Amino acid sequence: MAPLKEAMSLSGRIFRSVLAFALVGIVLFSVVITGIFYISLEHDASAKLLAQAHRAAAVLDEEPVDARPAVLAEQFDGAVRYTLIDANGAVLFDSAAPADGASWENHADRPEVRAALESGEGATSRHSTTLNADTLYAAAPLSNGSVVRLAETRASLIAFFATDLMMPVALALLAAVVLVLVLSRLLTRHLMRPLDNLDVSSPLDNAAYAEMQPLLERIDSQQRTLRAQNEELARAESLRRDFSANVSHEMKTPLQVISGYAELMANNMVPAEEVPRFAGLIYEESQAMRALINDVLVLSRLDESSGDIAQTGPVNLAAVADHVVHRLAAPAHEAGVVVSLETVPVWVEGSELLLEQMIYNLVENAVRYNHEGGAVQVQVTEEMAEGAALMGEEGTAQGRSSARGPEAGAALGDGDAAVSATAAAHPPREAVVRVSDTGAGIPLEAQEKIFERFYRLDKSRSKETGGTGLGLAIVKHAALYHGGEVSLESEEGQGTTFTVRLPLAPEEPLSS
């Protein structure tokens, strides 16, 4: 047996998912907002530095060329670095490096210097991995082609975040995590409440999510199926107990008779002239037991849908019905019931023994459950199949339906019309066996159960007449075995008519 998989917790999965998505969203939002804030600050600083560069250029333009380095050294000092660059890129002055200018690199290729000479101003930023800082440059041209450049060192984005925003962001994230934990738990409980309140005993009465309706409908369908199966099993068990009791009783009675008479005969307690009568009684009781056992065996084989119940071949139902009526003539005479027979030769393909037992059970029941002076009519005929009769009526109705409009007639194509004409000329036919009696009839509520195995309409009367509730079950299964069906029409106090419909044999035997 395979080990059971560990069950997943839906509430835990929802909680973890909501928490994870919320935390990821908060972190990403914080990073994006911090980046936007940093870029905004850098933009403002760049604009401010560029404005300072223009002011410095305006001041220097008013001074002689030779005096400009001294002016820068005297008037423009502080955190901002000032650099004066001639038109060729040579550094004339640098506030951060007042040493010999020969050591300075040429600045003609610097982006901010080129932009200032080309467009009137230039600003750029460069990162120093050594200082882990960004340097912001702003340059403005002078009238003689020189350029004054300002430089300001600022913290990089990482350094800015680590120094200025680490604590506020950490506190905000901590508060957000606590808030998300609480909200995630509340949201999870809210989402799980309809699931936790499910009543599986009444699946369709729950106020559940729409996505769960198919599952609840399936559970309800399975529960109804299980209840129906349990009821069927309980009913079958009840019928089985009744059947066992009936069969035990029916077998016990003849066994007692046989045992008692045999014991008397074995002990020479029976006069010689009574021995034939006693032997006859033993024979009759043994035949009753044999018939009961045969019914049980036949029904068992039919219930298993065995294809080898008996030898099959063409069977003349008229001859079978005639033989059955002759067999039951004596019991019918004793019961005061008149049995009449009306037949025409009708051939079917099947088991003659099984068909004879089917008709025998119908006629025997009609005699057994009749009243003295009653009548039983057995009819074997050939009729149009029920489906063909309905098609014929429908075809007639279609033929009269032209009053509904021309489109009704146009719906039939030439091919359909040809098929209908052929069916009308050669409608399918079937063999029909009807057994009608003038007995007490069958109540409407019992008509659907009468063909069930072991079912008896009147248990007390069945015991008196010897019925076991197997006859009609054999009739039903025998009809199904031959591809047919059995039905009944009955009204209390008006008698009952059983009708068996069977397919005709493919070809009638030449000997008929």
Secondary structure, 3 states (H helix, E strand, C coil): CCCCCCCCCHHHHHHHHHHHHHHHHHHHHHHHHHHHHHHHHHHHHHHHHHHHHHHHHHHHHCCCCCCHHHHHHHHCCCCCEEEEECCCCCEEEECCCCCCHHHCCCCCCCHHHHHHHHHCCEEEEEEECCCCEEEEEEEEECCCCCEEEEEEEEECHHHHHHHHHHHHHHHHHHHHHHHHHHHHHHHHHHHHHHHHCCCCCCHHHCCCCHHHHHHHHHHHHHHHHHHHHHHHHHHHHHHHHHHHHHHHHHHHHHHHHHHHHHHHHHCCCCCHHHHHHHHHHHHHHHHHHHHHHHHHHHHHHHHCCCCCCCCEEEEEHHHHHHHHHHHCHHHHHHHCCEEEEEECCCEEEEEHHHHHHHHHHHHHHHHHCCCCCCEEEEEEEEEECHHHHHHHHHHHHHHHHHHHCHHHHHCCCHHHHHHHHHHHHCCCEEEEEEEEECCCCCCHHHCCCCCCCCCCCCHHHHHHHCCCCCHHHHHHHHHHHCCCEEEEEEECCCEEEEEEEEEECCCCCCCC
